[in-house]
């Protein structure tokens, strides 16, 4: 609902005309409860007389002041709201920046822990380091194709595989070599059961005997993957 405001000058003149026709004063007012009727307390001037017109003007003044105060407090509330919203946006931006910064730090840490990719030369060096030792000249006479078995593998429980391996090494063809060659597959099939049998008899062997026998069988399987060297050439480890 909108208030219809009367122009101040017209309102004052009309109310002044009405007020001139009446006379108010302390002598004409009856007293009730110690205060004259028609007089109201004022903190600055004690009691003052009030007419209907003055009451209307005073009410309008109080209303205008309350409207102004309401507008002032509304403006303060709006300022506080804008300030709070601005801080909310700042905090959200900081949270977002922190989130992505932490992701970047975590990604950098994971990348730093990843092993670098090796080159072909590095793979070759690593494979050579991890490869088992080839049989020595005293263990395998490459010119004659003769094997010298360690004591732990000379028992009767290894006789069948030992005889078969002596035969295939003595009759090995020069072009039958490599990981997938027939010779390599045959040697691996024969040494596999010998490895299992050796492991089962570990309690009856000394540590040196067990290690020597296991190393010999591993060397046999690895030797089967290597090319046959012509007689008189040194073995390259």
Secondary structure, DSSP 8 states (H G I E B T S, - for coil): -------HHHHHHHHHHHHHT----GGGS-EETTEETTEEEETTTEEEE--HHHHHHHHHHHHHHHHHHHHHHHHHHHHHHHHHHHHHHHHHHHHHHHHHHHHHHHHHHHHHHS-----HHHHHHHHHHHS-----TTTEETTTTEE---GGG-SGGGHHHHHHHHHHHHT--TT--STTSHHHHHHHHHHHHHHHHHHHTGGGS-HHHHHHHHHHHHHHHHHTTS----TT-----
